Amino acid sequence: MGKSWADDMILSYNDVVLRRSDLDILSGPCFLNDRLIEFNFSYLTSYYPSADISLVPPSIAFWIMNCPDTGSLRDFIEPLKLSEKKLVIFPINNNDDVEQAEGGTHWSLLAFEENANVFVHHDSCGGLNEAHARKLYNAVVGFMGNSNSSRAQYLECKDSPQQANCYDCGLYVAATAKAICCWYGSGQPGEGLWFSVVKEQVTSSAVTDLRSEMLGLIRNLQ
């Protein structure tokens, strides 16, 4: 049998390939998949071009979090040059099955900021992904930041904007990543962290609008 209509490619953007089924996800109140998170991060990388920022694709973040061998992890991470970045943003997925693609039921975001030497976890569902965020933090913290600095700390942000349904977590990740990049791009890193910018920009209405904005962006890029 040939590929189904839903599997038809509609857009190739940088290294991300989107399918018709991805448009269906954005058209309805659905959980964002890995491809849409990766597309959003890739677009933000183009919109906020800086050698100091790295937005890590979901597949890479998942592999780092679940890699069982420290030696293999080092060989994988070092070419990414994360230690040279001032700001690194990871998407967190609560999939515990390494053999299941597109698994998990919840997205959150872990952001590293070098000046403050801290990893901050933003979770739109009351810290549901905290254990997974800490797992990624423990896996990657030794490869991040200035080698002359002390070990970066982990911070669970208790004031992260909260979703009001069971499917918008990926949009909250996208909106929060955008707000953090905006904060960094505005030249504010010397004035503390991005919490006030996230609180101002990541509102329920902004998140709702982001679904249609992403849909429109994809159609414009086709």
N, C-alpha and C positions, 0 to 999 in steps of 0.2 A: 504493500500500500504506500501511496505517496504521503508526504507530510500533510497534516491537517491545516486548515486555513488559519487556525490560531497560532501555528508554529511559523507562519510566514514572517520573514525578516522585514521590519519596517524602517529600521534606522541602524546605521553603524556609526557610533560617535566615539572617537578615539579608539579605545580597545573594547568598548561596550557594544554588544549587539542586542537590540530590543526586538521583541516579537509583538504580533497583534494582540496576543493575550495580555501583554503588559499594559496596553491601552485600556483593555477591559478592566484591569485592576484599578487604574486611575479613574475610570469612568464611574465606578461604583464604590460604595463604602467597603473596601477590602484591605486586607493586610498587605503591605508592600513587600515584594519579594527581593531577593538578593540583587537581581539585575537593576531594579529601579533605584535601590540604594546606591549601587555602584555608579549608575548613570548620574545621579544627583551629585555624588562626590566628584566625579570626573568633570561635570559642568562647573562646580564650584572651584575646582583646581584651575580651570581655564578662565573663570571670571575673576578670581583673586590670584593671579600668577605671582608666585613668590617662591624663591628657592628655600625660604625658611619654613614653608608650610608643607605638610604631607597629610593628605586625606587617604587613609588606608582602605582599600577595597574590602568588602565583607569576606571574600574567600581567603584573603591573606590574614586578616584579623582572626578568623576562625582557625586557620592552620596554626598560627602562632600560639593561640590559646590551648590547642589540643595536641601540639607536638610532644611526643613522649621522650624524645632524645635531645638532650641539651646541646650536643655537638652538632647535630643536624640543624637545630634551631639557630645556632650561631652562624652556620654557613648560609642559612636562608636569610637571616636578618641583616647581616653586614652589608650585602649589596644594596639594600634599601636605603642605607645611609641615614637611618633614623636618628643616630647620635649627632648628626649635623643640623638637625632641624630645631627651630625655636618653638614650633607648634605642631603637634601631631594629633590627629583625630581618628579614633577607631570606632567602628560600629560594633556593638555587642549583640549577639544573638544567643538565646538560651537553648539552642539545639545541643543535646548531649550525645547524639548518635553521629559519630564521624563518618559513617557509611551512608548517611541519609542526606542527599542534596536537597536544598530548599527546605530544611527542617526548621523546627523551633516555632514558638508562638509569640515571642516578644522581642522587640528591638530596644536598645538603649545606646548611650554614647559615652565613651571614655576619652577625655582630652588631656594631653600632656602639654604643660607650658614651662619652658626652660627657665625663664627668669625667676618664677616662683618655685621652680623645682617641685612641681606637684602634678599628680594625675587627679582629674576631677571626673566623677561619674554622675551623669545626668540621666535620670530614669523617670519617665512620665507615668509610671505605675507604682509609686510608693516603694521603690527599691527592690522590685521583683527580681531584677537581674544582678543584684549586688554580688552574689557569690560568683557569677560568671565574670563580672567586671574585675573582681579581685583576682580571679584565676588568670586573666589576661595580664593584669598589672604585675603579678608575681612572675609571669613568664617573660615579660619584656623589660621590666624596670632596670635590670642589669645592663641593658644595651642602650639606655637612653641618657641624654643630658651630658653635661661636662664631667669628664672623668675625674676632675679635681674636686667636684662637689660631693656632698653627702648623698646617700640614697634618697631618691625622690619619694615624697610622701603620697599616700592615697587619701582622697577626700570624697566622701559620699555627700553630694549636694542635697541637702534636705529641703531646699526651696526651689527645686526644679519645677517648671510648669507641668501640670498634670492633665492627662487625657481624660475625657468623660465617656469613653466607649472602649470597646475591646479590639479595635482595628486601626487606630490612628498612630500607634507607637512609631512606625517607620517615618511618618510625616513629622513627628516631633523630633526625631533624630535629624531629619533633613533640615528642619527649621532651626534647630539649635546649632547645627554645624554652620549654617549660613550666618547666624548671629555672631558666632565666635569668630568666623573669618572676617566679618564686617568689623568687629571690635579690633581685630589685629590689623586689618587694613587701614583703619582710621588713625593708627599710630598711638593707641592708648595702652599698649602693654606695660609701659612704665608707671601706670596709674592704677595698679591692682589688676584683678581678674575681671572677667566678662559678665559677672552675674547680673548686674543692672541692665546690661544690653539684652541679655537673654530674657529677662523678666519683661522688658519693654517690647521686644519684638516677637517673642514666641507666645502669642495669645491664641485662644481657641479659634477666633475668627481668622487670624493669620494662617493657622494650620489648615483650616477648612479651605481657604483660598489657595493654599499651596498645591493642593491636589489638582485643581483646575489649571493653575499656573504651570505645573509640570506637564500636564497634558497638552496645553497650548504650546509650550516650548518644544516638545517632541514633534508636534505636527509642523511647527515652523522650521525645524531642522531637517525634516524629511526631504 
